[in-house]
Amino acid sequence: MNLIGSFGFCIFVSVLTIAQCHVIESTYGKHVDIDCQTALGAMAQTIRTSMCQVKDTLVDLKPTSGYRYVPPIASVKRCDGNCRTGLSCEPLETRITEVYVDVKLLYGRWWMKRCAVVRVEEHVSCRCKCEATEMDCNDRQMFDKNSCKCECKAERESKMKCEEQEGMRWDKDDCSCKCMLMPMPCSTQGIWSEAHCACMNELPNRKYEHEDEKKNSTECQKQLGMWWDEDDGCKCMMLPMKCTIGRRWSKAHCKCVQ
C-alpha cells in the first residue's frame, strides 16, 4: 500500500473508531453499583480528566469555496470539560497553529498535487467563566459575578409592592411586576391595561384639584377593575361576569361575592 493509501486508511480507521465509541457510550450507558472504597482511585482519575482543561479535539477545516481539504479535519488543542452550574469552559489564552493539507477541486481534478497550510485557532489555557454576562441584564437588574446571574435591584421592596396589587405577580427572572389575569371586557369608557391589570379610562398624568381626591382615586384603583370617576367616585369599569353557583356579581365590589 502506498503512502497516500496508508494515510487515507488511517483517517478512515480513526473516524470509524470515534463512531464506534459513540455507539458504545449510548448502548452501555447503564451504571453498575460497586463499593465506593474500591472506586476512589478511578473516580479521582475521572474527575481529573473531566475538569475544564486543554484537550486534543477534532475540528472541521473550512475550505475556500470550490475546494476541499484532505484530511477535512484536524486535531488541535481546545478547551473542554466540566464546570459548575452557570459556568462554561472557555479559553483564557489562544494562539494560531498551522495545519498542512492536500487541496482538491470540489468538482474536477488537477494534474499536479497541490498542498496548502490552514491557520487554525488553538487554545493554550482555560478556565471556567460565567455563561451569562452584564449584557444579559436589563435596567432593573445587576450582574452578580459570584452566582453568574442577573439579580434584581431592590427585589424585596419591589416584590412586596407588586404583590399587594390584586392579580399581579412578581417575575424574578425579569424583575418586573406582571399581570396574571386574562384581558377582561371593559365598559365603553375604559380599556384594559396590562400595566395596571385593570380597566383604565384616564391619562396617567391627570392633575387633581384636591389632595383628598387624589388619595381616594389611588385607593380606588388598587382594587381590581375599579376606577375613580371625578363625578361618580369609585366605580367598576368591567362588564358583569358570570359567577359560580352561590355567588353573584357585585358592581360595587367589581367582582363575584356571596
C-alpha positions as CSV (number, residue, x, y, z in Angstrom):
1,M,0.0,0.0,0.0
2,N,1.5,3.4,-1.0
3,L,1.9,6.3,1.5
4,I,-1.3,8.2,0.3
5,G,-3.3,5.0,0.6
6,S,-2.0,4.3,4.1
7,F,-2.8,7.9,5.1
8,G,-6.4,7.5,3.8
9,F,-6.8,4.2,5.5
10,C,-5.6,5.7,8.8
11,I,-8.2,8.6,8.5
12,F,-10.9,6.0,7.8
13,V,-9.9,3.9,10.8
14,S,-9.8,7.0,13.1
15,V,-13.2,8.2,12.1
16,L,-14.6,4.7,12.4
17,T,-13.1,4.3,15.9
18,I,-14.7,7.6,17.0
19,A,-18.1,6.5,15.7
20,Q,-17.8,3.1,17.5
21,C,-17.0,4.9,20.8
22,H,-20.3,6.9,20.5
23,V,-22.2,3.7,19.9
24,I,-20.7,2.0,22.9
25,E,-21.4,5.0,25.1
26,S,-25.1,5.1,24.1
27,T,-25.5,1.3,24.2
28,Y,-23.8,0.7,27.6
29,G,-24.9,3.8,29.4
30,K,-26.5,2.0,32.4
31,H,-24.4,2.1,35.6
32,V,-23.4,-0.8,37.8
33,D,-23.2,-0.3,41.6
34,I,-19.8,-1.0,43.2
35,D,-18.2,-0.4,46.6
36,C,-17.0,3.3,46.8
37,Q,-13.7,2.3,48.5
38,T,-12.6,0.3,45.5
39,A,-13.6,3.2,43.2
40,L,-11.7,6.0,44.9
41,G,-8.6,5.9,42.7
42,A,-10.5,5.5,39.4
43,M,-13.0,8.2,40.5
44,A,-10.2,10.7,41.1
45,Q,-8.9,9.9,37.6
46,T,-12.4,10.5,36.2
47,I,-12.6,13.9,38.0
48,R,-9.1,14.9,36.7
49,T,-9.8,14.1,33.1
50,S,-13.2,15.7,33.1
51,M,-12.1,19.0,34.5
52,C,-12.0,22.2,32.3
53,Q,-8.7,21.9,30.5
54,V,-7.0,21.9,27.1
55,K,-7.7,18.7,25.3
56,D,-7.0,17.2,21.8
57,T,-10.1,18.0,19.8
58,L,-11.1,17.1,16.2
59,V,-12.2,20.3,14.3
60,D,-13.6,20.7,10.8
61,L,-11.4,22.6,8.4
62,K,-13.4,25.1,6.4
63,P,-12.0,25.1,2.8
64,T,-12.2,28.0,0.4
65,S,-15.3,27.9,-1.8
66,G,-14.9,25.4,-4.7
67,Y,-12.2,23.4,-2.9
68,R,-12.0,20.6,-0.4
69,Y,-9.2,19.6,2.0
70,V,-7.7,16.2,2.7
71,P,-7.9,15.4,5.5
72,P,-11.1,17.5,6.1
73,I,-10.5,17.5,9.9
74,A,-7.5,18.2,12.2
75,S,-6.7,17.6,15.8
76,V,-5.9,20.8,17.7
77,K,-5.9,21.9,21.4
78,R,-9.3,23.2,22.5
79,C,-10.9,23.9,25.9
80,D,-13.4,21.4,27.1
81,G,-14.6,19.9,30.4
82,N,-16.8,20.2,33.4
83,C,-17.7,23.4,35.2
84,R,-20.2,24.0,38.0
85,T,-23.7,25.1,37.0
86,G,-23.8,28.6,35.3
87,L,-20.2,28.3,34.1
88,S,-18.7,27.2,30.9
89,C,-15.2,26.1,30.0
90,E,-13.7,29.0,28.0
91,P,-10.2,29.8,26.6
92,L,-8.0,32.1,28.7
93,E,-5.2,32.3,26.1
94,T,-5.2,31.3,22.4
95,R,-2.7,31.1,19.6
96,I,-2.7,30.2,15.8
97,T,-1.4,26.9,14.7
98,E,-0.7,25.7,11.1
99,V,-2.2,22.5,9.6
100,Y,-0.9,21.1,6.3
101,V,-3.4,19.6,3.9
102,D,-3.9,18.4,0.3
103,V,-6.1,20.7,-1.7
104,K,-8.6,19.2,-4.1
105,L,-11.1,20.7,-6.5
106,L,-14.7,20.2,-5.4
107,Y,-15.6,19.3,-9.0
108,G,-13.0,18.0,-11.4
109,R,-9.3,17.3,-10.7
110,W,-5.8,18.8,-11.1
111,W,-3.0,17.0,-12.9
112,M,-0.5,18.1,-10.2
113,K,-0.6,17.5,-6.5
114,R,-1.4,20.8,-4.6
115,C,-0.8,21.4,-0.9
116,A,-1.7,24.2,1.5
117,V,-1.3,25.4,5.0
118,V,-4.5,26.2,7.0
119,R,-4.3,28.5,10.0
120,V,-6.5,27.3,12.9
121,E,-7.1,28.7,16.4
122,E,-5.7,26.6,19.2
123,H,-6.3,27.1,23.0
124,V,-3.3,27.4,25.3
125,S,-5.1,27.7,28.7
126,C,-8.6,27.5,30.0
127,R,-10.8,28.5,33.0
128,C,-14.5,28.3,33.9
129,K,-16.3,31.5,33.1
130,C,-19.8,32.7,33.6
131,E,-22.1,31.8,30.7
132,A,-24.2,35.0,31.3
133,T,-22.7,38.5,31.2
134,E,-23.7,42.0,32.2
135,M,-25.1,42.4,28.7
136,D,-27.8,39.8,29.6
137,C,-29.2,42.0,32.4
138,N,-31.9,44.6,32.0
139,D,-32.0,48.0,33.6
140,R,-33.8,46.5,36.7
141,Q,-31.0,44.0,37.3
142,M,-27.4,43.9,38.2
143,F,-24.9,41.2,37.4
144,D,-23.6,39.0,40.3
145,K,-20.2,37.5,39.4
146,N,-20.3,35.0,42.3
147,S,-23.6,33.4,41.2
148,C,-23.2,34.3,37.5
149,K,-26.7,35.6,37.4
150,C,-28.6,38.8,36.8
151,E,-30.1,39.7,40.2
152,C,-33.0,42.1,40.8
153,K,-32.2,45.5,42.3
154,A,-34.2,46.2,45.5
155,E,-36.1,42.9,44.9
156,R,-37.7,42.6,48.3
157,E,-39.3,46.1,48.3
158,S,-40.4,45.8,44.7
159,K,-41.8,42.3,45.2
160,M,-43.8,43.3,48.3
161,K,-45.2,46.4,46.5
162,C,-46.1,44.3,43.5
163,E,-47.9,41.5,45.3
164,E,-50.0,44.0,47.3
165,Q,-51.9,44.6,44.0
166,E,-54.6,42.1,43.2
167,G,-53.9,40.0,40.1
168,M,-50.2,41.0,39.9
169,R,-47.3,38.6,40.4
170,W,-43.5,39.3,40.7
171,D,-41.4,37.8,37.9
172,K,-38.0,37.2,39.5
173,D,-36.4,36.3,36.1
174,D,-37.4,39.6,34.5
175,C,-37.5,41.6,37.8
176,S,-40.9,43.1,36.9
177,C,-44.5,43.2,38.1
178,K,-46.8,41.3,35.7
179,C,-50.5,40.9,35.4
180,M,-51.6,37.3,35.7
181,L,-55.2,37.9,34.6
182,M,-56.5,37.4,31.1
183,P,-57.7,40.7,29.5
184,M,-61.2,41.5,30.7
185,P,-64.1,43.2,28.9
186,C,-64.4,46.9,29.9
187,S,-67.2,49.4,29.6
188,T,-67.3,51.9,26.7
189,Q,-65.4,54.3,28.9
190,G,-62.5,52.1,29.6
191,I,-59.7,50.0,28.1
192,W,-57.8,47.1,29.6
193,S,-54.3,48.0,30.9
194,E,-51.7,45.2,31.4
195,A,-49.6,47.6,33.5
196,H,-52.4,48.1,36.0
197,C,-54.1,44.7,35.5
198,A,-57.4,46.6,35.3
199,C,-59.7,48.7,33.1
200,M,-58.5,52.3,32.7
201,N,-60.1,55.4,31.4
202,E,-57.9,58.4,32.1
203,L,-54.4,59.6,31.2
204,P,-51.7,58.7,33.9
205,N,-50.6,62.4,34.1
206,R,-54.0,63.7,35.2
207,K,-53.8,66.6,37.7
208,Y,-56.1,66.6,40.8
209,E,-57.6,69.8,42.2
210,H,-57.7,68.4,45.8
211,E,-55.3,66.1,47.6
212,D,-58.3,64.1,49.0
213,E,-59.5,63.4,45.5
214,K,-56.0,62.1,44.6
215,K,-55.9,59.9,47.7
216,N,-59.4,58.4,47.1
217,S,-58.5,57.9,43.4
218,T,-55.3,56.0,44.4
219,E,-57.1,53.8,46.9
220,C,-59.9,53.1,44.5
221,Q,-57.6,52.0,41.7
222,K,-55.8,49.5,44.0
223,Q,-59.0,47.3,43.6
224,L,-59.1,45.1,40.6
225,G,-61.3,46.6,37.8
226,M,-62.2,49.8,39.7
227,W,-61.5,53.3,38.5
228,W,-62.0,56.7,40.0
229,D,-64.6,58.9,38.3
230,E,-64.5,62.6,39.3
231,D,-68.3,62.8,39.1
232,D,-69.4,59.4,40.4
233,G,-66.4,58.4,42.6
234,C,-65.1,54.9,42.6
235,K,-66.8,52.7,40.0
236,C,-66.4,49.4,38.3
237,M,-65.1,49.5,34.8
238,M,-65.7,45.8,33.9
239,L,-68.8,44.3,32.4
240,P,-70.8,41.9,34.6
241,M,-69.2,38.5,34.7
242,K,-70.8,35.0,35.1
243,C,-70.3,33.8,38.7
244,T,-70.2,30.3,40.2
245,I,-73.2,28.8,42.0
246,G,-74.0,30.6,45.2
247,R,-72.2,33.8,44.2
248,R,-73.4,36.9,42.4
249,W,-71.9,39.8,40.5
250,S,-71.4,43.0,42.6
251,K,-70.9,46.2,40.7
252,A,-69.9,48.0,43.9
253,H,-67.1,45.5,44.5
254,C,-66.4,44.8,40.8
255,K,-66.3,41.0,41.5
256,C,-68.4,38.0,42.4
257,V,-69.5,37.9,46.0
258,Q,-71.6,35.6,48.2
